[in-house]
Amino acid sequence: MTDPLTVRVPLDGARAYDILIGRGLIDAAGPHLAALGGRAAGIVTDETVAPLYAERFRAALERHGLRTSVVAVEPGEGSKSYAHYARVCDALLGMRIERGDLVVALGGGVVGDLAGFAAATLRRGVRFVQVPTSLLAQVDSSVGGKTGINSPHGKNLIGAFHQPRLVLADTAALDTLSEREMRAGYAEVAKYGLIGDADFFGWCEANWRGIFSGGPEREEAVAACCRAKAGVVTRDEREDGERALLNLGHTFGHALERIVGYDPARLVHGEGVAIGTALAFRFSARLGLCAGQDAGRVANHLALAGLPTRLQAVPGGPGDADALLDAMAQDKKVRDGALTFILARGIGQSFIAPGIDRDAVRAFLQDELAAG
Ligand SMILES: O=C(O)C(=O)C[C@@H](O)[C@H](O)[C@H](O)COP(=O)(O)O
């Protein structure tokens, strides 16, 4: 393999860590994990990823003296549940994973969030490594230490901040991703441009096909997103301020995921984010904050990449405006009962907008639903 790109997340002292990005890192993982110390690695994965990579990954670690065991959950958001969390914790305990050992997430965002939460709580905290195998996890969820599971009340409502010690993003793993999962991850790539980097969004408009097809644009995009996220997380690790910007599109998106019961046949996270991002821009335009032209440009680009941008695109329907508002009421950004949205003054000019009036949101959603 060629030398991977490295992005540093410069948190305090020993909590700083590297994100390595490149093709072939799954097979080359041994020395990187062995260098962290520990005798054993408890690998958490899912039943789609396991047959593709688990044996190769285990062999790579065992060649470097690590004892390995694997627990695989069902693929999909449904595994971010109390029942699966308990199963994973008990499996890791059954493997005798100690505090000095490693819990490793080998998979997409669901596996990373679930394994990370298990690592955060097992023996009150075991060291954790992310080996993300989806675009979404490589550009976003594997970095920054947000871990957790869903509740019937809403998305990611039970969780902990637990930073990984290392992230290995093997971009060759994306070659086996379905077109749909690739698109879903791309919604988070575009998000980084829309939050604070208009040039990066322009670059995405020109280069997104290369990310999908596995050209050098793929590593460039993963590194650009990780660099942006590393900066935000280092400045505001626990989301007291700026980090909330990373939630662009997520207030609407999480509500949609809850409405479909986290059913991946209807909606996956990135699709919810794509619809939510288009809505956030149209809502900003309606409030007179950003030009309608910008909202149109965002929706056009997401649609060109094959992503949904309208509520009506949710199979089985998105519920009515009140159902959506009800789902949003449990958003973690709610303060004193009022909704906080991430809105935009233009492309690359997102900002945190607290105290958003529910009636304004209801009227907007009703118009969106009526637009057909
Ligand atoms: O890392 C963050 O901070 C994010 O908000 C990134 C999001 O894209 C990601 O989906 C995150 O897991 C959502 O977190 P939540 O706090 O809104 O549940």
The ligand as an SDF file (V2000), in Angstrom:
LIG
                    3D

 18 17  0  0  0  0  0  0  0  0999 V2000
  -20.0450   14.6230   15.5240 O   0  0  0  0  0  0  0  0  0  0  0  0
  -20.9680   15.4100   15.6380 C   0  0  0  0  0  0  0  0  0  0  0  0
  -21.0110   16.2770   16.5130 O   0  0  0  0  0  0  0  0  0  0  0  0
  -22.1210   15.3320   14.7250 C   0  0  0  0  0  0  0  0  0  0  0  0
  -23.1400   15.9400   14.9860 O   0  0  0  0  0  0  0  0  0  0  0  0
  -21.9790   14.5150   13.4960 C   0  0  0  0  0  0  0  0  0  0  0  0
  -23.2810   13.9560   12.9760 C   0  0  0  0  0  0  0  0  0  0  0  0
  -23.1530   13.8930   11.5770 O   0  0  0  0  0  0  0  0  0  0  0  0
  -23.5380   12.5560   13.4860 C   0  0  0  0  0  0  0  0  0  0  0  0
  -24.6300   11.9800   12.8100 O   0  0  0  0  0  0  0  0  0  0  0  0
  -23.7780   12.4980   14.9600 C   0  0  0  0  0  0  0  0  0  0  0  0
  -23.7700   11.1760   15.4150 O   0  0  0  0  0  0  0  0  0  0  0  0
  -25.0930   13.0950   15.3810 C   0  0  0  0  0  0  0  0  0  0  0  0
  -24.9930   13.3570   16.7280 O   0  0  0  0  0  0  0  0  0  0  0  0
  -26.2130   13.8000   17.6130 P   0  0  0  0  0  0  0  0  0  0  0  0
  -25.5750   14.4220   18.7910 O   0  0  0  0  0  0  0  0  0  0  0  0
  -27.0430   14.7600   16.8340 O   0  0  0  0  0  0  0  0  0  0  0  0
  -26.9800   12.5740   17.9310 O   0  0  0  0  0  0  0  0  0  0  0  0
  1  2  2  0
  2  3  1  0
  2  4  1  0
  4  5  2  0
  4  6  1  0
  6  7  1  0
  7  8  1  0
  7  9  1  0
  9 10  1  0
  9 11  1  0
 11 12  1  0
 11 13  1  0
 13 14  1  0
 14 15  1  0
 15 16  2  0
 15 17  1  0
 15 18  1  0
M  END
$$$$
